Amino acid sequence: MLTDNERQEILALLHREVVPAIGCTEPMAVALCVARATELLGELPSHIDLRLSANILKNAMGVGIPGTGGMIGLPIAVAMGAIGGKSCLGLEVLRDCTEEDLAAAKCYITEERISIELEKEDSDKLFIHAVVTAEDGRKQEATIKGGHTNFTDSPPALPVREGAITSEDENLLLSKHSAPSLTRRAEGKSKEGEGLLTLRKVYEFATTQPLEGIRFILEAKQLNEAAAANGLCENYGHQLGKTMCSPLGRGIMGDSIFAKVLSETSCACDARMAGAKIPVMSNSGSGNQGICATMPVVVFARENHNTEEELIRALTLSHLTAIYIKQSLGCLSALCGCVVASTGSACGITFLMGGNYKQITHSVKNMIANLTGMICDGAKPSCALKLTTGVGTAVMSAMLAIQHRYVTAAEGIIEDDVDRSIHNLTSIGSRGMDVTDRFVLNIMTHKG
């Protein structure tokens, strides 16, 4: 049984890790760090120097930046963060940027005011260090490490840049965004399933927590459904979601629940990866993970005519499972985040099918047996393909699990204990694939 303290801690974890974000979280985290340093400087820098971990570089190279008309990559994100970014907005740092800010940012890039280097000393996979220099030589700096909004220094007492945050409420909001990630704090305690969460605790919390305390999870439904609708209206990225909704897609896949789950999830990812200036609800610092943990559950619940309570509990189960897996995997890794989030959605869908805890463990084992090893080769429009692969596997895993069919301990990396199976997955992703991670980045930076 969960204690009252455990329930409070898990609820705080959910609130911390399920938050709105605009744009891919890695370039947004860089923009956030630059915005913070610029606010400390009090004026637009004459030059910006950045040191970034390899995983930040990998995930920021090929993704669209919101509000830029389809521009991709770090330079425009950095320039926009300096010119119009507001650090009080966290991962929505570029939300209030204007067309005038974009024009100024384009000029800033052409003047070659930005230098970006690979961080070689700090081993953290999520590391951002920004140094901004004024015309008179004054410097300010900011560092994000271990979490997308986790500044290593304390928030500034009084930002002085024109347009920067000044009210007491906004400073408190900055402090909230800058607090250490609970996922990061728990990372070192999650060996062998030890730590705040186990799958049993996740299930117990999701299915027994008083409903009013977790109703906020419906915000994920609202934001990510809106993103999916936007992706269907516009021609974003590879238009995977729209293609599956087209006569061609319906002719091949039909108009089934399965097809709708895939297409609506893909539409939201298409929009986000192309840089649509719309918020999505993220999970563990990733918008795509938030989409993947939300949309399959939402669509299945709608088509299956589940109650609102069942949807709330299924979404809580899905998001909290993803958070649990990320505790031992780490914020960034060589393992594609869709493996984590789609495992969460598999649990949520199994629950909506009427599955119990044992059947949910079957679903997790089916997922781990199938998707382990899918590499992350950066954030980009084709992430929609990987999300669709993960979500398709989630539905199939749930279908098998509800019939008590699952991969056994005699097969591969699966063990009888579901938490040990999860630990095997995260060990492969966090340590076993380190060489793969470096190899992938080397290919990405030496193409052509």
Secondary structure, 3 states (H helix, E strand, C coil): CCCHHHHHHHHHHHHHHCCEEECCHHHHHHHHHHHHHHHHHCCCCCEEEEEECHHHHHHHCCCECCCCCCCECHHHHHHHHHHHCCHHHHHHCCCCCCHHHHHHHHHHHHCCCEEEEECCCCCCCCEEEEEEECCCCCEEEEEEECCCCCECCCCCCCCCCCCCCCCHHHHHHHHHHHCCCHHHHHHCCCHHHCCCCCHHHHHHHHHHCCHHHHHHHHHHHHHHHHHHHHHHHCCCCCCHHHHHHCHHHHHHHCCCHHHHHHHHHHHHHHHHHCCCCCEEECECCEHHHHHHHHHHHHHHHHHHCCCHHHHHHHHHHHHHHHHHHHHHHCCCCCECHHHHHHHHHHHHHHHHCCCCHHHHHHHHHHHHHHHCCCECCCCCCCHHHHHHHHHHHHHHHHHHHHCCCCCCCCCCCCCCCHHHHHHHHHHHHHHHCHHHHHHHHHHHHCCC
